[in-house]
Amino acid sequence: MSSRPDSGRVIPLPLASHHSASRSSITCKYRCGNACQHEAPNTSGNAYFGDIVEAVLSRRGALKATGALALTVGGAAALSSGTAAAAPQPGPARGAVPGTDFAPVAPNTQDAVVVADGYQQGVVIRWGDPVVEDAPEFDFANQSAAAQEKQFGYNNDFAELIALDRTGAESLLVCNHEYTTEEHMFLGYDENNPTEEQAKIAWAAHGLSVVMVKRQDDGSLKPAPSRYNRRITLSTPFELRGPATGSDLLKTSVDPTGTTAFGTQNNCAGSLTPWGTILSGEENFNQYFANADAVTDPVAKERLGRYGLKGLASTRKWERFDKRWDIAQEPNEVNRFGWIVEIDPHDPSSTPVKHTALGRFKHEGAAVKIADDGRVVAYSGDDERFDYIYKFVSNGKVKSGTSALARRHNMTLLDDGTLYVAKFTGNSPAGEIDGTGKLPSDGKFDGIGEWIPLASGKESFVPGFTAEEVYVFTRLAADAVGATKMDRPEDIQPNPVNGKVYCALTNNSNRGSDGNAAPDEANPRIGNKHGHVLEVDDDTTGTRFGWNLLLVCGDPNDPGTYFGGFDKTKVSPISCPDNVAFDRHGNLWISTDGNALDSNDGLFAVPVEGPERGFVKQFLTVPNGAETCGPVVRDKLVTVSVQHPGEVDGASADSPASHWPDGGTSQPRPSVVAIWREDGGEIGRS
């Protein structure tokens, strides 16, 4: 039964005090290795806008300086300052834009998935549910690695539905399994003395799942046995492809050729390619490896440090059971993670691929756009404080269709092309970016940008770096060319309707503090705990782009927030944008991670064009301690991944803080949830 605690217009929360996002310490510990408690790995002295823009530049002057690049960001209405024209009158916050016509969910802290009025919800699949044939039923108290290899993995993040028929009655659900939280997985877990079986269960709980799902008469989705069903784990062979394949930097004792990696881990966001495959990003891989401090070679130490590899024993102690996790014994194993991987869900016997041409960093994900000339462009963000935004442009051209022949050809496109990193310039005087989030005099945060080439094939464009070094140590190469330090660039997706590219920048509490990079027009707030959403008008295969900030997130009562120029008294509070998706109308849907406004995380819809541009509305919230991940928005169905429910400080498997989704005294289980209209109608339509 759908539920919502309040009706009518959204009442913004009180202004929050200055503190970091609300992610619990246990989530920080197991997902990213407490990245925010350590100095950011990027200690380069890259310039920021205060250094670059010394003269007062008008927007027109900035455009002339780049060859009169035209910025067409949402038309004249979108570029106007102040309240958008024809904004709805005060009252119930229901938008007229197709796809966003629903009464918003109010902020809350319920231990439940709370959805908009008129909508139903149901769990599709949970951690431990059967995936492949002969998978046993889940038994929390008696887990085994053999069982987990056949069951749905832990902490589902990115998800996608690939329709197998015109009606979408049958689809393939593909999910990432980002990380494991052993203290919540095992009763009586001893973090100082994990068992080998517990480690092997965790290896099997990472990776991806492919599961057939069928639409039921009531609108829900249910898993079904299928030849497509598949688990990919930390033991699955992957083909290393692209210009770094066979590099000495990728060779190990198990793989002396540097051509086959085993497994994928910390897979965060992803995307469906136009040819029907899945791209998935390997993110916080550094935390799994031990004994970085045992390395004495200064070059090797610099490379490890730039990727956040420090310390001796790892959190999970996997190095006790397999030397691959010990840098002192296998110094190159760590270099085999941090890539974009591609899997073909249509062929369960296919070997997944790691694409070295897209560079190695903490990929949130990658998303592809086809250029007018048939080449493909892949956008990706490096999810770390003060790291960068990248794109890759292929040399080859796409073959249309999703046949096996087309898929095989198109999966080679990401192995040959040019890798770029982004440099942003604002068009406002530096003095107008004061770190509060106050808009500059032209009424918007916007400017121009340049894609700086790093490498293409075997050719490096970065002095002092070979091409192999650019691909394997991409962060260091990007440092060297002066890329712009961003506030945790996460999911980046092209909008299939207006062609622009949207990036969630989740937060950066260190912006402007302790000698860190000062605010700039693309990252305009000191101690940015709420994040923002970037809109890019890219020339796709070229090296120039225009940009603006669609949203500067936070409490609408805070003068340092911005909602595309829309009336802030009508919008839902939003904090820490993470994943982005689009409906067929071109509306942007945003899931959040670490809401710093004393409410549970949620899923939000916002038009990006017209008079309701910036009208943010909350569609759902997830349970206590959970994060909203991997939104999929179809005409009559929305799915979200509910990751790490119950991960709050002081909780554990022995003392759970949530009993979602099964209720009673059950353990919380990460799950995928489907939402549909009670009357069977379209999402967000009257």
Secondary structure in CASP SS format (residue, H / E / C, confidence):
PFRMAT SS
TARGET T0000
AUTHOR 0000-0000-0000
METHOD secondary structure of the structure
MODEL  1
M C 1.00
S C 1.00
S C 1.00
R C 1.00
P C 1.00
D C 1.00
S C 1.00
G C 1.00
R C 1.00
V C 1.00
I C 1.00
P C 1.00
L C 1.00
P C 1.00
L C 1.00
A C 1.00
S C 1.00
H C 1.00
H C 1.00
S C 1.00
A C 1.00
S C 1.00
R C 1.00
S C 1.00
S H 1.00
I H 1.00
T H 1.00
C H 1.00
K H 1.00
Y H 1.00
R H 1.00
C C 1.00
G C 1.00
N C 1.00
A H 1.00
C H 1.00
Q H 1.00
H C 1.00
E C 1.00
A C 1.00
P C 1.00
N C 1.00
T C 1.00
S C 1.00
G C 1.00
N C 1.00
A C 1.00
Y C 1.00
F H 1.00
G H 1.00
D H 1.00
I H 1.00
V C 1.00
E C 1.00
A C 1.00
V C 1.00
L C 1.00
S C 1.00
R H 1.00
R H 1.00
G H 1.00
A H 1.00
L H 1.00
K H 1.00
A H 1.00
T C 1.00
G C 1.00
A C 1.00
L C 1.00
A C 1.00
L C 1.00
T C 1.00
V C 1.00
G C 1.00
G H 1.00
A H 1.00
A H 1.00
A H 1.00
L H 1.00
S C 1.00
S C 1.00
G C 1.00
T C 1.00
A C 1.00
A C 1.00
A C 1.00
A C 1.00
P C 1.00
Q C 1.00
P C 1.00
G C 1.00
P C 1.00
A C 1.00
R C 1.00
G C 1.00
A C 1.00
V C 1.00
P C 1.00
G C 1.00
T C 1.00
D C 1.00
F C 1.00
A C 1.00
P C 1.00
V C 1.00
A C 1.00
P C 1.00
N C 1.00
T C 1.00
Q C 1.00
D C 1.00
A C 1.00
V C 1.00
V E 1.00
V E 1.00
A C 1.00
D C 1.00
G C 1.00
Y E 1.00
Q E 1.00
Q E 1.00
G E 1.00
V E 1.00
V E 1.00
I E 1.00
R E 1.00
W C 1.00
G C 1.00
D C 1.00
P E 1.00
V C 1.00
V C 1.00
E C 1.00
D C 1.00
A C 1.00
P C 1.00
E C 1.00
F C 1.00
D C 1.00
F H 1.00
A H 1.00
N H 1.00
Q C 1.00
S C 1.00
A H 1.00
A H 1.00
A H 1.00
Q H 1.00
E C 1.00
K C 1.00
Q E 1.00
F C 1.00
G C 1.00
Y C 1.00
N C 1.00
N E 1.00
D E 1.00
F E 1.00
A E 1.00
E E 1.00
L E 1.00
I E 1.00
A E 1.00
L C 1.00
D C 1.00
R C 1.00
T C 1.00
G C 1.00
A C 1.00
E E 1.00
S E 1.00
L E 1.00
L E 1.00
V E 1.00
C E 1.00
N E 1.00
H E 1.00
E C 1.00
Y C 1.00
T C 1.00
T C 1.00
E H 1.00
E H 1.00
H H 1.00
M H 1.00
F C 1.00
L C 1.00
G C 1.00
Y C 1.00
D C 1.00
E C 1.00
N C 1.00
N C 1.00
P C 1.00
T C 1.00
E H 1.00
E H 1.00
Q H 1.00
A H 1.00
K H 1.00
I H 1.00
A H 1.00
W H 1.00
A H 1.00
A H 1.00
H C 1.00
G E 1.00
L E 1.00
S E 1.00
V E 1.00
V E 1.00
M E 1.00
V E 1.00
K E 1.00
R E 1.00
Q C 1.00
D C 1.00
D C 1.00
G C 1.00
S C 1.00
L E 1.00
K E 1.00
P E 1.00
A E 1.00
P C 1.00
S C 1.00
R C 1.00
Y C 1.00
N C 1.00
R E 1.00
R E 1.00
I E 1.00
T C 1.00
L C 1.00
S C 1.00
T C 1.00
P E 1.00
F E 1.00
E E 1.00
L E 1.00
R E 1.00
G C 1.00
P C 1.00
A C 1.00
T C 1.00
G C 1.00
S C 1.00
D H 1.00
L H 1.00
L H 1.00
K C 1.00
T C 1.00
S C 1.00
V C 1.00
D C 1.00
P C 1.00
T C 1.00
G C 1.00
T C 1.00
T E 1.00
A E 1.00
F E 1.00
G C 1.00
T C 1.00
Q C 1.00
N C 1.00
N E 1.00
C E 1.00
A E 1.00
G E 1.00
S E 1.00
L E 1.00
T C 1.00
P C 1.00
W C 1.00
G C 1.00
T C 1.00
I E 1.00
L E 1.00
S E 1.00
G E 1.00
E E 1.00
E C 1.00
N C 1.00
F H 1.00
N H 1.00
Q H 1.00
Y H 1.00
F C 1.00
A E 1.00
N C 1.00
A H 1.00
D H 1.00
A H 1.00
V C 1.00
T C 1.00
D C 1.00
P H 1.00
V H 1.00
A H 1.00
K H 1.00
E H 1.00
R H 1.00
L H 1.00
G H 1.00
R H 1.00
Y C 1.00
G C 1.00
L C 1.00
K C 1.00
G C 1.00
L C 1.00
A C 1.00
S C 1.00
T C 1.00
R C 1.00
K C 1.00
W H 1.00
E H 1.00
R H 1.00
F C 1.00
D C 1.00
K H 1.00
R H 1.00
W H 1.00
D E 1.00
I C 1.00
A C 1.00
Q C 1.00
E C 1.00
P C 1.00
N C 1.00
E H 1.00
V H 1.00
N H 1.00
R H 1.00
F C 1.00
G C 1.00
W C 1.00
I E 1.00
V E 1.00
E E 1.00
I E 1.00
D C 1.00
P C 1.00
H C 1.00
D C 1.00
P C 1.00
S C 1.00
S C 1.00
T C 1.00
P C 1.00
V E 1.00
K E 1.00
H E 1.00
T H 1.00
A H 1.00
L H 1.00
G C 1.00
R C 1.00
F C 1.00
K C 1.00
H E 1.00
E C 1.00
G C 1.00
A C 1.00
A E 1.00
V E 1.00
K E 1.00
I E 1.00
A C 1.00
D C 1.00
D C 1.00
G C 1.00
R E 1.00
V E 1.00
V E 1.00
A E 1.00
Y E 1.00
S E 1.00
G E 1.00
D E 1.00
D C 1.00
E C 1.00
R E 1.00
F E 1.00
D E 1.00
Y C 1.00
I E 1.00
Y E 1.00
K E 1.00
F E 1.00
V E 1.00
S E 1.00
N E 1.00
G E 1.00
K E 1.00
V C 1.00
K C 1.00
S C 1.00
G C 1.00
T C 1.00
S C 1.00
A H 1.00
L H 1.00
A H 1.00
R H 1.00
R H 1.00
H H 1.00
N H 1.00
M C 1.00
T C 1.00
L H 1.00
L H 1.00
D H 1.00
D C 1.00
G E 1.00
T E 1.00
L E 1.00
Y E 1.00
V E 1.00
A E 1.00
K E 1.00
F E 1.00
T E 1.00
G E 1.00
N C 1.00
S C 1.00
P C 1.00
A H 1.00
G H 1.00
E H 1.00
I C 1.00
D C 1.00
G E 1.00
T E 1.00
G C 1.00
K C 1.00
L C 1.00
P C 1.00
S C 1.00
D C 1.00
G C 1.00
K C 1.00
F C 1.00
D E 1.00
G E 1.00
I E 1.00
G E 1.00
E E 1.00
W E 1.00
I E 1.00
P E 1.00
L E 1.00
A E 1.00
S E 1.00
G C 1.00
K C 1.00
E E 1.00
S E 1.00
F C 1.00
V C 1.00
P C 1.00
G C 1.00
F C 1.00
T C 1.00
A H 1.00
E H 1.00
E H 1.00
V H 1.00
Y H 1.00
V H 1.00
F C 1.00
T H 1.00
R H 1.00
L H 1.00
A H 1.00
A H 1.00
D H 1.00
A H 1.00
V C 1.00
G C 1.00
A C 1.00
T C 1.00
K C 1.00
M E 1.00
D E 1.00
R C 1.00
P E 1.00
E E 1.00
D E 1.00
I E 1.00
Q E 1.00
P E 1.00
N C 1.00
P C 1.00
V C 1.00
N C 1.00
G C 1.00
K C 1.00
V E 1.00
Y E 1.00
C E 1.00
A E 1.00
L E 1.00
T C 1.00
N C 1.00
N E 1.00
S C 1.00
N C 1.00
R C 1.00
G C 1.00
S C 1.00
D C 1.00
G C 1.00
N C 1.00
A C 1.00
A C 1.00
P C 1.00
D E 1.00
E C 1.00
A C 1.00
N E 1.00
P C 1.00
R E 1.00
I C 1.00
G C 1.00
N E 1.00
K C 1.00
H C 1.00
G C 1.00
H E 1.00
V E 1.00
L E 1.00
E E 1.00
V E 1.00
D E 1.00
D E 1.00
D C 1.00
T C 1.00
T C 1.00
G C 1.00
T C 1.00
R E 1.00
F E 1.00
G E 1.00
W E 1.00
N E 1.00
L E 1.00
L E 1.00
L E 1.00
V E 1.00
C C 1.00
G E 1.00
D C 1.00
P C 1.00
N C 1.00
D C 1.00
P C 1.00
G C 1.00
T C 1.00
Y E 1.00
F E 1.00
G C 1.00
G C 1.00
F C 1.00
D C 1.00
K H 1.00
T H 1.00
K H 1.00
V C 1.00
S C 1.00
P C 1.00
I E 1.00
S C 1.00
C C 1.00
P E 1.00
D E 1.00
N E 1.00
V E 1.00
A E 1.00
F E 1.00
D C 1.00
R C 1.00
H C 1.00
G C 1.00
N C 1.00
L E 1.00
W E 1.00
I E 1.00
S E 1.00
T E 1.00
D C 1.00
G C 1.00
N C 1.00
A C 1.00
L C 1.00
D C 1.00
S C 1.00
N C 1.00
D C 1.00
G E 1.00
L E 1.00
F E 1.00
A E 1.00
V E 1.00
P C 1.00
V C 1.00
E C 1.00
G C 1.00
P C 1.00
E C 1.00
R C 1.00
G C 1.00
F C 1.00
V C 1.00
K E 1.00
Q E 1.00
F E 1.00
L E 1.00
T E 1.00
V C 1.00
P C 1.00
N C 1.00
G C 1.00
A C 1.00
E E 1.00
T E 1.00
C E 1.00
G E 1.00
P E 1.00
V E 1.00
V E 1.00
R C 1.00
D C 1.00
K C 1.00
L C 1.00
V E 1.00
T E 1.00
V E 1.00
S E 1.00
V E 1.00
Q E 1.00
H C 1.00
P C 1.00
G C 1.00
E C 1.00
V C 1.00
D C 1.00
G C 1.00
A C 1.00
S E 1.00
A C 1.00
D C 1.00
S E 1.00
P C 1.00
A C 1.00
S C 1.00
H C 1.00
W C 1.00
P C 1.00
D C 1.00
G C 1.00
G C 1.00
T C 1.00
S C 1.00
Q C 1.00
P C 1.00
R C 1.00
P C 1.00
S E 1.00
V E 1.00
V E 1.00
A E 1.00
I E 1.00
W E 1.00
R E 1.00
E C 1.00
D C 1.00
G C 1.00
G C 1.00
E C 1.00
I C 1.00
G C 1.00
R C 1.00
S C 1.00
END
